Each structure stands twice: as C-alpha cells, then as structure tokens.
Amino acid sequence: MRRGLAAGVVALVALAACSDDGDDPEPTTTTTTTVPAETTTTVPLAAPMLDQVPLGVEEVAQLDEPIALAVRPGSPDLYVAEKAGRVRRIEVDEPTSEGDDLDRDLLSTPILDLSDEIVNGREQGLLGLAFSSDGRRMYLDYTRQPDGATVVVEYELGDGTRLDQDSRRELLVVEQPFANHNGGQLVIGPDGYLYVGLGDGGGGGDPDGHGQDPTTLLGSILRIDPEGAVEGGPAYGIPAGNPFADGEDGRPETWLYGVRNPWRFTFDRATGDLWVADVGQDAYEEINRLPATSGFDAGRGANLGWNEMEGTHPYAGGTNPPDGVLPLHEYGRDLGCSITGGYVYRGDAIPALQGTYLYADYCSSGIRGLQIDQGQIIDDRTWDVPVAQTYSFGQDDAGELYVLLADGRLLRLVAG
C-alpha cells in the first residue's frame, strides 16, 4: 500500500495489490517505456489512431465491491463476484427490436453467499470467478477464514439460475505466508483448462524467493484440468502439455512463473495470446504479452523475471534470468501504483478499438489502451472517463468490456 495516498484510497488500494511492503520509496519519475516484441521490416506498421477513438462508459448496476465478472457460455447473463463473498447474477434480456437497448436486471438474491467462509480485508476476499467451457461448472477463488489460505472451489449449475450447493468440490488449497499478493484470477483458456493466478506470497521483495522457484505454486500462473482427476491424486488432472508435467524441475501445475502478483490476466479471444499484468514492487508496473505462436502454447514455461527484475529493470541487484521474458510495456510511479489488467477488445460496439488492449491503474483515473501491430506497441492513450479505483475488467459473450470499481459501480465501455 502506498502510504502517501489519501486515507480514503489507502483502505482500498491494497486489494489491487500495489506495494505495501514498507516505507514509500522516493517517487520514480519516468516516461512510459515500451519493450518491442517480435517485429518485421517487410510490412509497414499501421498508423497510430487511438487519439481518434472516443470512449465512454454507461452504468449497468450498483453492487458491493464488485471484483470479478464472468459469463456462462451460451447465456448473455452477467455473473459478478462481490469481494465480501457473494455471487450475483444480472439477467440480460435481448432487445425486442433493432435499436433497443439490452435490459439488465440485478437480481436481489445472490446465487451463492460464502461470506462466512472468507477473510475479507485489504487484499483478501472473494477474488476470482470463472465458468467451465460447457457452462456446467462455476469456479471461485477466495482467501479462507481464518488462516487466509487461497482456496479454489467448484460448484455445479443447473439451468444457470440455480446452483447445487451440495455439489461443492474443493480443487486446490495453497497456504499463504502473508496476507497480501494472493493473485486470485481464474480464467478458462482457449484449451478449456483452468488457469489460476497466485502471487509470490507477499511480504517485501519476495523474501522467500518464490518467484524464481517453479517448485512452489506461489509466484506462478497454474494450469489444471478440473475434470481430469485420477484416483489417489489431487482433485484435478495435469494437462500433458504443462512444462513441468513430470514434476522433475517444477510443480506439475505450473504454467509460467516469475510473477509478483498477476492480479489480472486474460487471453485474447481472437488470437489466443496471453496478456499478464503484473503489479510492481515500488517502481514499475508491467504488461506481458505471451503470443500463441504455434498451436496453443501462450506463456508455456515462461519466466517473467520477478524477483530478479521489476519490469525491465534489475531489482535489488538482480539480473534478468537467462530464460527471462521482459515485459512488452511498463510505466513508473508518476503514472500509477497498481496495474489492473484488462482485455484485448474484440467487441462490435466500438469498431475502431478492435485489437486494442485496454487496462487501468487503481491509483489513477481513466481507461488506458495499447495499440499493437506486428508485436510492437505503436500507440498508447489514456481516456479521461469517470473511472477510478478500478478493481477489475470483465468481458461478456459478445466481447464487450465492463469495468468494476471499488465504489460499487459496474460500468460498460461504449463509444463516446
């Protein structure tokens, strides 16, 4: 937590997992830095165009600290996790005629309430929500009462309006040495497997060295198969393509490692690329783009460098590991203190934003975007819209994007 922030912000900004590991460093004044990825000299790059794109927001609902949003495949309804432990459903009715707006109705009764099981404070709470590819199962990630361990659970659904509480199945429990850097993101990848984000366990500077240790689940993004459990093993299977599936050099669940707190990561629904926004220690926030270059391998076995590196900069005398992957983009403390990763836009409502990665920073207002061409950032912009203290982004079944704010507002991005 940045202790120099105003008191009202301090109480909430820790949830977005910015540095709260000691005295504030001197502010780092830096310009935005871009680290080019794969490039080509044979095809001209597109022209920057984000300054020509108007962007606005419309309010969809008011909730209690909405922190994650997911859709059940085949349904337009929105499901929202509230940090205190409730899962709410927003019914979405299709327009009856062309030009009509969608009718969105927040149901008063939660479909699930786990508030008695959850530690809710600062960076702890109900943190992640996802649905299986067939829509039959819902997955949740939360910090357990009273010890703060990370728990991932599964529930079965009926027609989408009812949840079978007796079907609860505990998939994964990870002990947490500190209360911060819990991660919490849950994503079903293009391959149908469940990806789980875990921070380095907290404390200042990764004191236990979890980031560079693939034999621990902390400081990693995991890939597991909830439907692949075998008798006598854990409650999930290990996909054959996992980089340490044999368990010799790392945990079989580990997909990538070297992260400090991958608070929000997502897949580009058009390309399969994996985008990981990793919250920095006290100087730099970073965005990593891990391309799906052949088949499905976005990020497989990648080492994103923490705690040897913070962004593209050595941390505490470290050096980039031989296999370290540097971020595509970073920014310093003059532009924010806790990145909230978003999505590559693939909706229809704002055609000019197609292929743009949209994200935010909890400590700064507005929505930010990166325009990518041939693996390079060719434009970046911040839209001055009434958005602040952004917890998370969400994507509906049509590819439209939503913003979840600490003040309880759920907003939809629209053409300005």
C-alpha positions in Angstrom: 0.0 0.0 0.0 1.3 3.4 -0.9 1.3 5.1 2.5 1.4 8.5 0.9 -2.1 8.1 -0.7 -5.0 9.8 0.8 -6.6 7.9 3.7 -9.7 7.0 1.7 -7.7 5.4 -1.0 -5.4 3.6 1.4 -8.2 1.4 2.7 -8.9 0.1 -0.8 -5.9 0.2 -2.9 -4.2 -2.8 -1.2 -6.9 -5.0 -2.8 -5.5 -4.2 -6.2 -2.1 -5.4 -4.8 0.1 -2.5 -5.0 3.3 -2.4 -2.9 2.5 -2.3 0.8 5.8 -3.8 2.0 7.4 -0.9 3.9 8.2 2.8 3.7 7.4 4.5 0.5 10.3 4.8 -1.9 11.0 8.2 -3.5 8.6 8.7 -6.4 10.0 7.4 -9.6 9.6 9.9 -12.4 9.7 8.1 -15.7 8.2 8.1 -19.1 6.3 5.2 -20.5 8.7 2.5 -21.7 7.9 0.0 -24.4 9.9 -3.1 -25.0 9.3 -4.3 -28.6 8.5 -8.0 -29.1 8.7 -9.8 -32.4 9.0 -7.4 -35.4 9.3 -7.4 -39.1 10.8 -5.0 -41.6 8.9 -6.2 -44.6 5.4 -5.0 -43.8 4.8 -1.3 -42.8 3.3 -0.8 -39.4 -0.2 0.6 -39.1 -0.7 4.3 -38.2 -1.4 5.2 -34.6 -5.1 6.0 -34.2 -6.2 5.9 -30.6 -6.4 9.7 -30.3 -9.2 9.5 -32.9 -11.3 7.0 -30.9 -13.9 8.4 -28.5 -14.7 6.2 -25.5 -17.4 6.5 -22.8 -19.0 4.4 -20.1 -22.6 3.6 -19.0 -23.6 2.3 -15.6 -25.0 -1.2 -15.6 -25.5 -1.8 -11.9 -24.5 -0.8 -8.4 -23.1 -3.6 -6.2 -21.0 -4.1 -3.1 -17.3 -4.0 -4.2 -17.7 -6.0 -7.4 -14.3 -7.6 -8.0 -14.7 -10.2 -10.8 -17.2 -10.7 -13.7 -17.8 -13.8 -15.8 -20.4 -15.1 -18.3 -21.7 -18.6 -18.6 -21.2 -19.9 -22.1 -24.4 -19.7 -24.1 -26.0 -17.1 -21.9 -26.0 -13.3 -22.1 -26.3 -13.0 -18.3 -23.5 -11.5 -16.2 -22.3 -13.1 -13.0 -20.4 -10.8 -10.6 -18.4 -11.7 -7.6 -18.5 -9.3 -4.7 -15.4 -9.1 -2.5 -17.2 -9.9 0.7 -18.2 -13.4 -0.7 -21.4 -13.2 -2.7 -22.0 -14.1 -6.3 -24.7 -12.0 -8.0 -26.5 -12.6 -11.3 -27.5 -9.8 -13.7 -30.3 -11.0 -16.1 -29.8 -9.7 -19.6 -32.8 -9.7 -21.9 -32.1 -9.4 -25.7 -33.7 -6.3 -27.3 -37.1 -7.0 -28.9 -36.3 -4.8 -31.9 -33.4 -3.3 -33.6 -32.1 -0.2 -31.8 -33.5 -1.2 -28.4 -31.1 -1.3 -25.5 -30.4 -4.5 -23.6 -32.5 -4.9 -20.4 -30.2 -5.7 -17.5 -31.7 -6.6 -14.1 -29.5 -7.2 -11.0 -31.3 -10.0 -9.0 -31.7 -9.2 -5.3 -30.8 -12.7 -4.0 -27.2 -13.9 -4.5 -26.9 -17.3 -6.2 -24.2 -18.1 -3.6 -23.0 -16.5 -0.4 -19.6 -17.6 1.1 -19.1 -14.6 3.3 -18.9 -16.7 6.5 -16.0 -18.7 5.0 -13.9 -15.8 3.7 -11.4 -13.4 5.2 -12.3 -10.1 3.7 -9.9 -7.3 4.2 -7.3 -5.4 2.2 -6.1 -7.8 -0.5 -8.2 -10.7 0.8 -11.7 -11.8 0.0 -13.6 -13.5 -2.9 -11.2 -12.7 -5.7 -11.9 -14.8 -8.8 -14.8 -16.3 -10.8 -15.0 -18.4 -14.0 -17.2 -20.9 -15.7 -16.2 -24.1 -17.5 -16.4 -24.2 -21.3 -19.6 -26.1 -21.2 -21.2 -23.8 -18.6 -21.9 -26.6 -16.2 -19.5 -25.7 -13.5 -18.6 -22.5 -11.7 -15.1 -21.9 -10.2 -14.3 -19.5 -7.3 -11.0 -18.3 -5.8 -11.0 -16.9 -2.3 -9.0 -16.4 0.9 -10.1 -18.8 3.6 -11.3 -18.0 7.1 -9.3 -17.8 9.4 -5.8 -18.5 8.0 -6.0 -16.6 4.7 -5.1 -19.7 2.6 -6.1 -19.5 -1.1 -8.9 -21.9 -1.9 -10.3 -22.8 -5.4 -13.7 -24.5 -5.3 -16.1 -25.8 -7.9 -19.9 -25.8 -8.0 -22.3 -27.4 -10.5 -25.1 -25.4 -12.0 -28.5 -26.5 -13.3 -30.1 -24.2 -15.8 -27.9 -21.3 -14.9 -30.3 -19.8 -12.4 -29.8 -22.4 -9.7 -26.6 -23.6 -8.1 -26.3 -27.0 -6.4 -24.6 -26.2 -3.1 -24.2 -29.9 -2.3 -22.0 -30.3 -5.4 -19.2 -28.2 -3.9 -15.8 -29.6 -4.6 -12.5 -28.2 -3.2 -10.0 -28.3 -6.0 -6.9 -26.5 -4.6 -5.7 -25.1 -1.3 -2.5 -23.0 -1.2 -1.1 -21.8 2.1 -0.2 -18.1 2.2 2.7 -16.8 4.3 1.5 -13.2 4.2 -1.9 -11.6 3.7 -1.0 -9.8 0.5 -0.2 -10.8 -3.1 -2.9 -13.5 -3.3 -3.5 -13.2 -7.0 -7.0 -14.7 -7.4 -7.6 -14.5 -11.1 -9.4 -17.5 -12.6 -9.6 -18.0 -16.4 -10.7 -20.8 -18.7 -8.2 -20.8 -21.5 -8.8 -21.5 -25.2 -7.8 -25.0 -24.5 -10.6 -25.5 -21.9 -8.3 -25.8 -18.9 -8.5 -23.7 -15.7 -5.7 -21.1 -15.2 -5.1 -19.9 -11.6 -3.1 -16.8 -10.7 -1.0 -16.8 -7.5 1.2 -14.0 -6.2 4.6 -14.6 -4.6 3.1 -15.0 -1.1 3.5 -11.4 -0.1 6.0 -9.6 2.2 8.5 -7.1 0.8 10.6 -8.1 -2.2 9.6 -11.8 -2.2 11.5 -12.7 0.9 11.2 -16.5 0.3 12.2 -16.3 -3.3 9.0 -17.9 -4.6 9.0 -16.0 -7.9 12.1 -17.8 -9.2 11.2 -21.2 -7.8 8.9 -23.2 -10.1 8.8 -25.9 -7.4 6.4 -23.8 -5.4 2.9 -22.8 -6.5 3.4 -19.3 -5.4 4.6 -16.6 -7.8 3.1 -18.5 -10.7 0.1 -19.0 -13.0 -1.1 -22.6 -12.9 -2.9 -24.7 -15.5 -5.1 -27.5 -14.2 -7.8 -29.8 -15.5 -10.7 -29.9 -13.0 -12.3 -32.8 -14.9 -9.1 -34.9 -15.1 -8.7 -36.1 -11.5 -7.3 -39.7 -11.1 -7.9 -41.9 -8.1 -5.4 -41.3 -5.3 -4.3 -37.9 -6.7 -5.4 -34.3 -6.3 -8.9 -33.1 -7.3 -7.7 -32.2 -10.7 -5.6 -33.5 -13.6 -2.3 -32.2 -15.0 -2.6 -31.3 -18.7 0.0 -33.2 -20.7 1.5 -30.0 -22.2 2.4 -28.4 -18.9 6.1 -27.5 -18.8 6.8 -29.4 -15.6 4.2 -32.1 -16.0 6.7 -34.8 -15.0 7.4 -32.9 -11.7 11.1 -33.1 -12.0 12.1 -29.4 -12.3 8.9 -27.7 -11.1 5.4 -28.3 -9.8 3.3 -30.1 -12.4 0.6 -27.5 -12.1 2.9 -24.6 -13.0 2.3 -23.0 -16.4 4.6 -19.9 -16.0 6.4 -18.3 -13.1 8.5 -15.3 -12.1 5.4 -13.1 -11.2 5.0 -10.9 -8.2 1.2 -10.5 -8.2 -0.6 -11.3 -11.6 -3.7 -9.7 -10.3 -5.5 -9.9 -13.7 -4.5 -11.8 -16.8 -6.6 -12.7 -19.9 -6.5 -14.4 -23.2 -7.2 -12.6 -26.5 -10.3 -14.4 -27.7 -9.2 -13.9 -31.4 -5.5 -15.0 -31.2 -5.1 -17.0 -28.0 -2.3 -14.6 -26.8 -1.9 -14.4 -23.1 -1.7 -11.0 -21.5 -0.4 -10.8 -17.9 -0.5 -7.5 -16.0 1.9 -7.9 -13.0 1.7 -5.5 -10.1 5.1 -4.0 -9.3 7.0 -3.6 -6.1 7.7 0.1 -5.7 8.9 1.5 -9.1 7.3 -0.1 -12.2 4.1 -1.7 -13.3 4.3 -4.1 -16.2 2.3 -5.8 -19.0 3.5 -9.0 -20.6 2.2 -10.3 -23.9 2.9 -14.0 -24.5 1.9 -15.0 -28.1 0.3 -18.2 -29.0 2.7 -18.9 -31.8 2.1 -22.5 -32.7 -1.0 -24.4 -31.6 -1.6 -23.5 -28.0 1.5 -22.5 -26.1 0.9 -18.9 -24.9 3.3 -18.5 -22.0 4.2 -22.1 -21.6 7.1 -22.3 -19.1 7.8 -18.6 -19.3 9.9 -16.9 -16.6 8.7 -13.3 -16.2 11.7 -12.4 -14.1 10.4 -11.4 -10.6 12.2 -11.0 -8.1 15.4 -10.6 -10.2 13.6 -8.0 -12.3 10.9 -5.4 -11.8 9.7 -4.6 -15.3 12.8 -4.2 -17.5 14.9 -3.1 -14.5 17.1 -5.2 -12.2 15.6 -5.4 -8.7 17.8 -5.2 -5.6 20.9 -6.0 -7.6 19.4 -8.8 -9.6 19.8 -9.7 -13.3 17.4 -10.9 -15.9 17.4 -14.7 -15.8 18.8 -16.4 -18.9 15.3 -17.5 -19.8 13.7 -14.3 -18.6 10.9 -12.8 -20.7 10.9 -9.0 -20.5 7.5 -7.2 -20.5 6.0 -5.6 -23.6 5.2 -2.4 -21.6 5.9 -0.7 -18.3 5.3 2.5 -16.5 6.6 4.2 -13.4 5.1 5.7 -10.2 4.3 9.0 -11.9 1.6 7.2 -13.9 0.2 4.9 -11.2 0.9 2.4 -8.5 -1.1 -0.7 -9.1 -2.0 -2.0 -12.6 -5.4 -3.6 -13.3 -5.0 -5.8 -16.3 -7.8 -5.9 -18.9 -8.6 -7.4 -22.3 -7.9 -7.1 -25.9 -11.1 -5.5 -27.3 -13.0 -7.8 -29.7 -16.5 -6.4 -29.5 -18.6 -4.7 -32.1 -19.8 -1.6 -30.3 -16.5 0.3 -30.8 -15.1 -1.0 -34.1 -12.0 1.3 -34.1 -10.8 -0.3 -30.9 -10.5 -3.8 -32.4 -7.3 -5.4 -31.3 -6.5 -2.7 -28.6 -5.5 -3.9 -25.2 -7.5 -1.9 -22.5 -6.4 -1.7 -18.9 -6.3 0.7 -15.9 -4.4 1.6 -12.8 -6.1 1.5 -9.4 -4.3 4.7 -8.2 -5.1 6.7 -11.3 -8.3 7.6 -13.1 -9.3 6.8 -16.7 -9.0 3.9 -19.1 -5.8 3.1 -20.9 -5.2 1.5 -24.2 -2.3 0.0 -26.2 -2.5 -0.3 -30.0 -0.4 -3.3 -31.2 0.9 -4.1 -34.6 3.3 -6.9 -35.5 4.2 -7.4 -31.9 5.0 -3.7 -31.3 3.2 -1.0 -29.4 2.6 1.7 -31.9 0.2 3.9 -29.8 -0.9 4.3 -26.2 -3.6 6.5 -24.7 -5.5 7.3 -21.6 -9.2 8.2 -22.0 -10.4 10.7 -19.4 -13.6 8.9 -18.4 -15.2 8.9 -14.9 -13.4 5.7 -13.8 -11.3 5.5 -10.7 -10.1 2.8 -8.2 -10.6 0.1 -10.8 -10.7 -3.4 -9.3 -11.2 -5.4 -12.5 -12.4 -5.7 -16.1 -14.9 -8.2 -17.5 -15.9 -9.4 -20.9 -19.4 -10.6 -22.0 -20.3 -13.3 -24.5 -20.3 -10.6 -27.3 -16.8 -9.4 -26.5 -17.9 -6.1 -24.9 -16.0 -4.9 -21.9 -17.0 -3.9 -18.4 -15.2 -2.1 -15.6 -15.7 -3.0 -11.9 -15.0 -0.2 -9.4 -14.3 -0.1 -5.7 -17.2 2.3 -5.2 -19.6 -0.4 -6.3 -20.3 0.7 -9.9 -20.3 -1.8 -12.8 -19.8 0.1 -16.0 -19.9 -0.9 -19.6 -17.5 0.6 -22.2 -19.3 2.3 -25.0 -18.5 4.6 -28.0 -18.0 8.1 -26.7 
